[in-house]
């Protein structure tokens, strides 16, 4: 066995998400064409691309709600489409909208996933309270969604994902509905919790700042979910000049500046 083959096998063994030669077509339109990448355990990766780059389709295949036409998708060692039930409790998702139930309080929303998984009520409540505190919502447990700001509702959504203590957290444009200041604060708070608890995260977004501020690595997708750029991002948080260099590389891979970026 060559050293490169051994390295590849070791990386695959440590991968929570693994895609190999994945293809997906809707009618005559091939949305994903021969996509391969890994997300390693404890890593925060941003999947970045413009509208139409296939990000949502890739996410749906990882979630197990869409089946790949060809290739292999593995999440925590399972085929997410064929073995959907096996991933319950191992995978949590926070979406672009908070999807809170309006008749449930913040803590009741945060504990919902645990209750669905069969957790006892007292234990689920304690874990939900701790999850809300971890995203800086201590004291808001008994407030209903209509009593919370947009940023606070999204914090409840993230607390609901964290409460089940999943192996993998998927974020689908989770910060794009918020104003820039709220979005930046929430990104920082989520990353702090994710890194302290060594969570594996895949963040799907069209915003460069989400990648620069949150991710260990960025994967930029073009049409057909072709990987246009894959690079580590630790350098982006060293100083402003390094951040600007990383941003320029990402913008070039995207084909131009993202008009939705923060000032």
C-alpha positions in Angstrom: 0.0 0.0 0.0 1.3 3.4 -0.9 1.7 6.2 1.6 -1.0 8.3 -0.2 -3.5 5.3 -0.2 -2.8 4.8 3.5 -3.4 8.5 4.2 -6.7 8.5 2.2 -7.9 5.4 4.1 -7.1 7.0 7.4 -9.0 10.2 6.4 -12.0 8.2 5.2 -12.1 6.2 8.5 -12.2 9.5 10.4 -14.8 11.1 8.2 -18.3 11.7 9.6 -19.5 12.7 6.0 -18.1 11.0 2.9 -19.3 11.6 -0.6 -17.7 9.6 -3.5 -18.5 10.2 -7.2 -22.0 11.4 -6.3 -24.4 12.3 -9.1 -28.0 13.6 -9.0 -30.2 14.6 -11.9 -33.7 16.1 -12.1 -35.2 15.5 -15.5 -32.6 16.5 -18.0 -30.7 18.8 -15.6 -27.7 17.2 -13.8 -27.6 19.2 -10.5 -24.7 17.3 -9.0 -22.0 15.8 -11.2 -19.3 13.5 -9.8 -18.9 15.2 -6.4 -16.5 13.8 -3.8 -15.5 15.3 -0.4 -15.1 14.4 3.3 -15.9 16.2 6.6 -13.7 14.9 9.3 -14.7 14.3 12.9 -14.7 17.6 14.9 -14.3 19.7 11.8 -16.4 22.7 10.8 -16.7 22.9 7.0 -18.6 25.5 5.0 -20.2 24.4 1.7 -20.3 27.7 -0.2 -21.9 28.5 -3.5 -24.3 30.7 -5.4 -27.9 29.9 -6.1 -28.1 27.0 -8.5 -24.8 25.4 -7.4 -26.5 22.3 -6.0 -25.9 23.1 -2.3 -29.4 22.2 -1.2 -29.5 19.0 -3.2 -26.1 18.0 -1.6 -27.5 18.8 1.8 -30.7 16.8 1.1 -28.6 13.7 0.1 -26.6 14.0 3.3 -29.8 14.3 5.4 -31.2 11.3 3.6 -34.3 13.0 2.2 -33.0 12.7 -1.4 -31.3 9.6 -3.0 -28.2 9.9 -5.1 -28.5 8.6 -8.6 -24.9 7.3 -8.6 -21.9 7.3 -6.2 -21.9 6.8 -2.5 -23.0 9.0 0.4 -22.0 8.0 3.9 -22.9 9.8 7.2 -21.5 8.4 10.4 -20.9 5.1 8.6 -24.5 4.8 7.3 -26.2 5.4 4.0 -28.5 8.3 5.0 -31.2 7.4 2.5 -31.3 3.6 3.0 -30.6 3.7 6.7 -32.4 6.9 7.7 -33.7 5.5 11.0 -30.1 4.7 12.1 -29.1 8.4 12.0 -31.9 9.5 14.5 -30.1 11.3 17.3 -26.8 11.3 15.5 -27.7 14.1 13.1 -29.4 17.5 13.8 -30.4 20.3 11.4 -31.0 24.0 11.8 -32.7 25.6 8.8 -32.9 29.1 7.4 -36.2 29.7 9.2 -36.4 28.8 12.9 -39.4 26.3 12.4 -40.4 26.8 16.0 -43.9 25.6 17.1 -45.7 28.8 18.2 -47.7 27.1 20.9 -44.6 25.9 22.7 -42.3 27.9 24.8 -38.6 28.2 24.1 -37.7 25.4 26.4 -40.5 23.2 25.1 -39.3 23.8 21.5 -35.7 23.0 22.6 -36.6 19.8 24.2 -38.8 18.5 21.4 -36.2 16.5 19.6 -35.2 14.8 22.8 -38.8 13.8 23.5 -39.3 12.5 20.0 -36.2 10.3 20.6 -37.8 8.9 23.7 -35.9 10.9 26.4 -37.6 11.1 29.7 -39.4 14.4 30.4 -37.3 15.5 33.3 -34.0 14.7 31.5 -35.2 16.3 28.3 -36.1 19.5 30.2 -32.7 19.7 31.9 -30.8 19.2 28.7 -33.0 21.8 26.9 -32.4 24.3 29.6 -28.6 23.7 29.4 -28.7 24.0 25.6 -30.6 27.3 25.8 -28.0 28.6 28.3 -25.2 27.5 25.9 -26.6 29.9 23.2 -27.1 32.7 25.7 -30.8 32.3 26.2 -30.8 31.6 30.0 -33.9 33.4 31.4 -35.9 33.1 28.2 -37.0 29.5 28.7 -40.7 30.3 29.3 -41.1 32.8 26.5 -43.1 32.0 23.4 -41.8 32.5 19.9 -43.8 35.6 19.3 -42.2 37.2 22.4 -38.7 36.6 21.0 -36.7 38.5 18.4 -35.6 36.9 15.1 -32.1 36.3 16.5 -33.5 34.8 19.7 -35.8 32.4 17.8 -32.8 31.2 15.7 -30.9 30.7 19.0 -33.8 28.4 20.1 -33.5 26.5 16.8 -29.8 26.0 17.4 -30.4 25.0 21.0 -32.9 22.4 19.8 -30.2 21.0 17.5 -27.5 21.0 20.2 -29.8 19.5 22.9 -29.8 16.0 21.4 -26.0 16.0 21.5 -25.7 14.9 17.9 -22.6 13.6 16.2 -23.2 15.9 13.3 -24.9 19.3 13.0 -26.0 20.6 9.6 -26.8 24.3 9.2 -28.8 25.3 6.2 -28.4 29.1 5.6 -29.1 29.4 9.4 -27.9 33.0 9.6 -29.0 34.5 6.3 -32.4 35.8 7.6 -30.8 37.9 10.3 -29.4 41.4 10.3 -25.6 41.7 10.0 -24.9 42.5 13.7 -27.2 39.7 15.0 -25.9 37.2 12.4 -22.2 37.9 13.4 -22.9 37.5 17.1 -24.9 34.3 16.6 -22.1 32.9 14.4 -19.6 33.6 17.1 -21.7 32.1 19.9 -22.5 28.9 17.9 -18.9 28.4 16.9 -17.8 28.7 20.6 -20.3 26.0 21.6 -19.5 23.7 18.6 -15.7 23.9 19.2 -15.9 23.4 22.9 -18.1 20.3 22.4 -16.1 19.1 19.4 -19.1 18.9 17.2 -18.7 18.1 13.5 -20.6 20.7 11.4 -21.4 21.3 7.8 -22.6 24.8 7.1 -24.4 25.4 3.8 -24.4 29.0 2.8 -24.0 31.6 0.0 -22.3 34.1 2.3 -18.5 34.4 2.4 -18.5 35.8 5.9 -20.1 32.7 7.2 -17.1 30.7 6.0 -14.4 33.2 7.0 -15.7 33.5 10.6 -16.8 30.0 11.3 -15.1 27.3 9.2 -11.9 25.3 9.5 -12.3 24.7 5.7 -14.3 26.0 2.8 -15.5 24.0 -0.2 -16.7 26.4 -3.0 -19.2 24.8 -5.4 -19.9 26.0 -9.0 -22.5 24.8 -11.5 -23.1 21.0 -11.3 -21.7 21.2 -7.7 -18.2 21.2 -9.2 -15.6 22.0 -6.5 -14.1 25.2 -7.6 -11.9 25.7 -4.5 -11.2 23.8 -1.3 -9.0 25.5 1.3 -8.3 25.7 5.0 -9.4 28.9 6.7 -7.3 29.1 9.9 -5.2 31.8 8.1 -8.3 34.0 7.6 -8.5 34.6 11.4 -4.9 35.6 11.8 -5.2 39.2 10.7 -7.1 41.5 8.3 -4.6 41.1 5.5 -4.9 37.3 5.6 -8.7 37.5 5.8 -8.7 39.7 2.7 -6.4 37.2 0.8 -8.8 34.3 1.6 -11.8 36.4 0.7 -10.2 37.3 -2.7 -9.6 33.6 -3.4 -13.2 32.7 -2.6 -14.6 35.5 -4.6 -12.5 34.4 -7.6 -13.8 30.9 -7.3 -17.3 32.1 -7.1 -16.8 34.2 -10.2 -17.1 37.6 -8.5 -18.0 39.4 -5.3 -21.0 38.4 -3.3 -23.4 41.4 -3.1 -24.9 40.0 0.1 -21.7 40.2 2.1 -21.3 42.3 5.2 -19.5 45.6 5.2 
